[in-house]
Amino acid sequence: MSNTILLVEDNMNDEELTIRAFRKNNLTNEIVVARNGVEALDYLFKTGSYEGQDPDDLPQVVILDLKLPKVSGLEVLKSIREHDKTRYLPVVILTSSLEEKDLVEGYRLGTNAYVRKPVNFNDFTEAVKHLGLFWLLLNRSYESAAKVPFKGK
């Protein structure tokens, strides 16, 4: 697992705001942007234009929009959770959707967090800051925990 963030976002303004918010808060991780669901799946499973790259090189976290062209964010999440390699990969839904069914379905499919995009720039920056601090600095991934031998009774 790398220190990379996979940002799956088709709106150029939201992409730019998210990257700017990470940089403003000194989160310097490499950010790979996928602008639709197919690109996201290609990156994660090393198919398409990512074929031949290290299949074990997964991002530290996926920031996933729901309303995407080609393959929806919920379908991307479903695919992530169906594969052993990506099953425990942290996925945060960051969306402007106000649909309760999207929230319910996101959690049913296994998202780690569901965050509605604030409309106000300062609120948006603050939300992304907290996402970054938690998922990149505080959270301990399943992969890192799985490498430590269990010393239970």
Residue pairs with C-beta under 8 A, 6 or more apart in sequence:
1 56
1 57
1 58
1 59
1 60
1 141
1 143
1 144
2 30
2 57
2 58
2 59
2 60
3 29
3 30
3 60
3 136
4 29
4 30
4 31
4 32
4 57
4 59
4 60
5 22
5 29
5 30
5 31
5 32
5 59
5 60
5 61
5 62
5 63
5 136
6 32
6 34
6 40
6 43
6 44
6 59
6 61
6 62
6 63
7 15
7 18
7 19
7 31
7 32
7 33
7 34
7 63
8 33
8 34
8 35
8 37
8 39
8 40
8 62
8 63
8 64
8 65
8 68
8 73
8 76
9 15
9 18
9 33
9 34
9 35
9 63
9 65
9 94
10 35
10 36
10 65
10 67
10 68
10 69
11 65
14 65
14 96
14 117
15 33
15 35
17 121
17 124
17 125
17 128
18 63
18 94
18 128
19 31
19 33
20 125
21 124
21 125
21 127
21 128
21 129
21 132
22 29
22 31
22 128
22 132
24 125
24 129
25 125
25 128
25 129
25 132
25 133
27 129
27 132
27 133
27 136
29 60
29 136
32 43
32 59
34 40
34 42
34 43
35 69
36 68
36 69
36 70
36 71
37 68
37 69
37 70
37 71
37 72
37 73
37 75
37 76
38 48
38 70
38 71
39 48
40 62
40 64
40 68
40 71
40 76
41 47
41 71
41 76
41 79
42 48
42 49
42 50
43 50
44 58
44 59
44 62
44 79
44 80
44 86
44 89
45 55
45 83
45 85
45 86
46 52
46 53
46 54
46 55
46 57
55 85
56 85
58 85
58 86
58 89
58 143
59 89
60 90
60 135
60 136
60 141
61 89
61 90
61 91
61 92
61 135
61 136
61 139
62 80
62 89
62 90
62 91
62 92
63 92
63 94
63 131
64 73
64 76
64 77
64 91
64 92
64 93
64 94
64 95
64 111
65 73
65 93
65 94
65 95
66 72
66 73
66 74
66 93
66 95
66 97
66 102
66 106
67 73
67 95
67 96
67 97
68 76
73 93
73 95
74 102
74 105
74 106
74 109
77 91
77 93
77 106
77 109
77 110
77 111
78 109
79 86
80 86
80 87
80 89
80 91
80 110
81 87
81 109
81 110
88 141
88 142
88 143
90 112
90 135
90 139
90 141
91 110
91 111
91 112
92 111
92 112
92 113
92 114
92 115
92 131
92 135
93 102
93 106
93 111
93 113
93 114
93 115
94 115
94 117
94 128
94 131
95 102
95 114
95 115
95 116
95 117
96 116
96 117
97 103
97 116
98 116
103 114
106 114
107 114
112 135
113 131
115 127
115 131
117 124
117 127
118 124
118 126
118 127
